[in-house]
Amino acid sequence: MVGSLEMKEANTSTAWVKKTYQTKGQDPLGVQAPSIHIYGELLPGITNATDRARYYSFYPWLIWAYEQQSRPKNRADLQEWVRRSDCLFTMVAVRHRIATGDEASSNHEQALVGRDTLGPAVSALKPGEELRLSHYAVTEDENPNRYFKNPLGGLAQYYLGTLDALDLMTRSRQAVANIDVGGSVLAQKMDLAVNRLLFASTVWTDIVTTDILDALSSFCPRQLPQSPEEHSGLSHGASCRQMSYRKRFLKHQSMRGVSVAVFGKFRDVFIEFCYHGYQLGVLRDISPNISCVINYMK
């Protein structure tokens, strides 16, 4: 027919026109950033690498204690102070577990920086023998005794970002420092329960013995409840004297509490599901807590 369009079936085939290749990125689906943002909102100030609560007070205390010392200060000196102190803090925890006969490392040195290197050394240390902090605080890549690679140890690697976000510390290219209304006040609360002079003298004399580690046992994370002012500061934001900082700290603390409550509900649902099967009523029980989280995040 004139003016009509005749449709014919075409025989077609498809084929790859380019060789396939494997994506080498760590996040090919692009879900990492949203996930990090979500858990950052639900658990502010906590990451998958910040496992021990006492580091939130120990690192501000470490910088504050360094500032109190009457010695020439520079970047290299600060780095040596942080690295040796990192080692000593972990050594104290390992020794405290051994001295108390507590076999649960989770109560003492678990998740502490350099534990895998420093733990065996302290375990093998006998009365009358000595260890050198500088032996493990080295920075050379080829040295097998190096406790940690980052020049500022666990502070820069794991905790400085969260401490900065909580307005406890601040960082720059040249140095790290406490924020007066946060980190310095919390540091002074910790200082009430520990022997700062002995800790500092041990760091700079570079000698560690079982007697010294025992005398510094108050630094062990297990001893945090024995430091009531510090414990209160970490729990309730009492270190933040100015209202704006205190409100922010308390908001973070409240958000963490709500998140933990919701996670607990999900745990209960999972157990209920495993043993009794799917129950809509159990799922409905979660909704008030989820609503609370959503409203809080707005």
C-alpha positions in Angstrom: 0.0 0.0 0.0 1.3 3.4 -1.0 2.2 5.5 2.1 2.2 2.5 4.4 5.3 1.4 6.4 6.1 -2.2 6.0 7.5 -3.7 9.3 9.8 -6.7 8.9 11.2 -8.8 11.6 15.0 -8.5 11.9 17.3 -11.2 13.0 19.7 -9.7 15.5 22.3 -11.1 17.9 24.2 -9.5 20.8 27.7 -9.9 21.9 30.1 -8.2 24.3 32.0 -5.5 22.4 34.5 -4.9 25.2 36.4 -7.3 27.4 35.1 -7.5 30.9 37.3 -6.6 33.8 37.2 -6.9 37.6 36.7 -3.7 39.7 39.6 -3.3 42.0 38.0 -0.7 44.3 36.9 -1.4 47.8 33.4 -0.1 47.4 32.2 -0.8 43.8 28.5 -0.4 44.8 29.1 3.0 46.4 27.4 2.0 49.7 30.3 2.6 52.1 29.9 6.4 52.5 26.1 6.2 53.2 26.7 3.4 55.7 29.4 5.4 57.5 27.1 8.4 57.6 24.3 6.4 59.1 26.3 4.8 61.9 27.9 8.1 62.5 24.5 9.6 63.2 23.3 6.7 65.3 26.6 6.3 67.3 28.2 9.8 67.3 31.8 9.8 68.5 32.2 6.0 68.1 33.6 4.2 65.1 34.5 0.5 64.4 38.1 1.3 65.5 37.4 3.1 68.8 37.0 0.1 71.0 38.1 1.4 74.5 36.4 4.2 76.3 39.4 5.2 78.4 41.3 6.3 75.3 38.7 9.2 75.1 40.2 10.6 78.4 43.7 9.1 78.2 44.7 10.9 74.9 43.5 14.4 76.1 45.3 13.7 79.4 48.4 12.7 77.5 48.5 16.0 75.6 47.6 18.0 78.7 50.3 16.2 80.8 52.9 17.0 78.1 52.0 20.7 78.2 52.6 20.7 82.0 56.2 19.6 81.6 59.0 22.2 81.7 61.1 20.9 78.7 61.7 22.2 75.2 58.8 21.2 73.0 58.8 20.4 69.4 57.2 18.0 66.9 59.8 15.3 67.3 59.6 15.5 71.1 55.8 15.3 71.1 56.0 12.3 68.8 58.4 10.5 71.1 56.2 11.3 74.1 53.1 10.0 72.4 54.7 6.8 71.1 56.4 5.8 74.3 53.2 6.7 76.3 51.2 4.6 73.9 53.5 1.6 74.7 53.5 2.2 78.4 49.7 2.4 78.6 49.3 -1.0 76.9 52.1 -2.5 79.0 50.4 -1.4 82.2 47.1 -3.1 81.1 48.9 -6.4 80.2 50.8 -6.4 83.5 47.6 -5.6 85.5 45.9 -8.6 84.0 48.9 -10.8 84.9 49.2 -9.4 88.4 45.5 -9.8 89.2 45.3 -13.3 87.8 42.4 -12.3 85.5 42.5 -14.4 82.4 40.0 -12.2 80.5 42.1 -9.9 78.3 38.9 -8.0 77.3 38.9 -6.5 80.8 42.5 -5.2 80.4 44.5 -5.0 77.2 42.1 -6.1 74.5 42.0 -3.6 71.5 44.8 -1.5 73.0 47.3 -0.1 70.5 50.4 -2.4 70.0 49.0 -5.3 72.1 50.2 -8.0 69.7 53.8 -6.7 70.0 53.9 -5.5 73.6 51.8 -8.2 75.2 54.4 -11.0 74.8 57.2 -8.8 76.0 55.4 -7.9 79.2 54.3 -11.5 79.7 57.9 -12.6 79.6 59.1 -9.8 81.9 60.4 -11.1 85.2 61.0 -9.2 88.5 64.4 -7.5 88.3 64.4 -7.4 84.5 63.9 -4.3 82.4 62.3 -3.3 79.1 63.0 -0.2 77.1 60.1 1.8 75.7 62.3 3.2 72.9 62.8 -0.4 71.8 59.2 -0.6 70.7 58.5 3.1 69.9 60.8 3.1 66.9 59.5 4.3 63.6 61.6 2.4 61.1 59.6 0.3 58.7 62.1 -2.6 58.7 62.2 -2.9 62.6 60.2 -5.9 63.7 59.9 -4.5 67.2 57.9 -1.4 66.1 54.6 -1.4 68.0 52.7 0.8 65.5 53.3 2.6 62.2 51.5 5.9 62.5 54.0 8.6 63.8 51.5 9.6 66.5 50.4 6.1 67.3 46.8 5.2 68.1 45.9 8.8 68.8 46.3 9.9 65.1 45.3 6.5 63.6 42.0 5.9 65.5 40.9 8.5 68.1 41.9 12.0 67.0 39.1 12.3 64.5 36.4 11.3 67.0 37.9 13.5 69.7 37.9 16.4 67.3 34.3 15.7 66.4 33.4 15.7 70.1 35.2 19.0 70.7 37.6 17.4 73.1 40.7 17.9 70.9 41.8 19.7 67.8 44.4 18.9 65.2 46.5 20.8 62.7 49.3 19.8 60.3 51.9 20.7 62.9 50.5 19.6 66.3 47.5 18.4 68.3 46.0 20.2 71.2 43.1 20.0 73.7 40.1 22.2 73.6 39.9 24.0 77.0 36.2 23.5 77.6 36.4 19.8 76.7 39.7 17.9 76.6 41.7 19.8 79.2 38.9 19.6 81.8 38.5 15.9 81.1 42.2 15.4 81.3 42.4 17.0 84.7 39.6 14.7 85.9 41.7 11.7 84.9 44.7 13.3 86.5 43.0 13.1 89.9 43.2 9.3 89.9 46.6 8.6 88.3 50.3 9.1 89.1 51.3 11.7 86.4 54.9 12.2 87.7 55.7 8.5 87.7 54.2 8.0 84.3 56.2 10.9 82.8 59.5 9.9 84.5 59.0 6.4 83.2 58.5 7.6 79.7 61.6 9.8 79.7 63.9 7.5 81.6 62.9 4.8 79.2 63.0 2.0 81.7 60.1 -0.4 82.5 60.0 -3.0 85.3 57.3 -5.1 86.8 57.3 -2.8 89.9 56.8 0.3 87.8 54.0 -1.3 85.9 52.3 -2.3 89.1 52.7 1.2 90.5 51.0 2.6 87.4 48.1 0.1 87.5 45.6 3.0 87.9 46.1 3.7 84.1 44.6 0.3 83.1 41.3 0.6 81.4 39.9 -1.9 83.9 40.5 0.8 86.6 38.2 3.4 85.0 35.4 2.9 87.5 38.0 3.7 90.3 38.3 7.2 88.8 34.8 8.6 89.5 35.3 12.2 88.2 36.8 10.9 84.9 34.0 8.2 84.7 31.4 10.8 85.1 33.0 13.1 82.6 32.9 10.3 80.0 29.4 9.2 80.8 27.5 12.5 81.1 29.6 15.2 79.4 30.4 16.8 82.7 33.8 17.9 81.2 32.0 20.5 79.0 31.6 23.6 81.1 30.2 25.9 78.3 26.6 25.2 77.6 26.9 25.0 73.8 29.6 22.3 74.1 27.7 20.5 76.9 24.5 20.4 74.9 26.4 18.9 71.9 28.1 16.3 74.1 24.8 15.4 75.8 23.0 15.1 72.5 25.6 12.7 71.3 25.3 10.7 74.5 21.5 10.6 74.2 21.7 9.5 70.6 24.0 6.7 71.5 21.6 5.6 74.3 18.6 5.5 71.9 20.6 3.6 69.3 21.7 1.0 71.8 18.0 0.6 73.0 16.9 0.0 69.4 19.7 -2.5 68.7 18.6 -4.3 71.8 15.1 -4.5 70.4 16.4 -5.9 67.2 18.3 -8.5 69.1 15.2 -9.5 71.0 13.3 -9.8 67.7 16.0 -11.9 66.2 15.9 -14.3 69.1 12.1 -14.4 69.0 12.2 -15.1 65.2 14.8 -17.9 65.7 12.8 -19.7 68.4 9.2 -18.9 67.6 9.0 -17.8 64.0 7.9 -14.6 62.5 5.7 -12.5 64.8 4.3 -9.2 63.6 3.5 -8.2 67.1 7.1 -8.3 68.1 8.1 -6.2 65.1 5.4 -3.6 66.0 7.0 -3.3 69.4 10.1 -1.8 67.8 8.3 1.1 66.1 8.3 3.6 69.0 12.0 3.4 69.3 12.6 3.7 65.6 10.3 6.7 65.5 12.4 8.2 68.3 15.6 7.7 66.3 14.1 9.3 63.2 12.7 12.3 65.1 16.0 12.8 66.8 18.0 12.8 63.6 15.8 15.5 62.0 
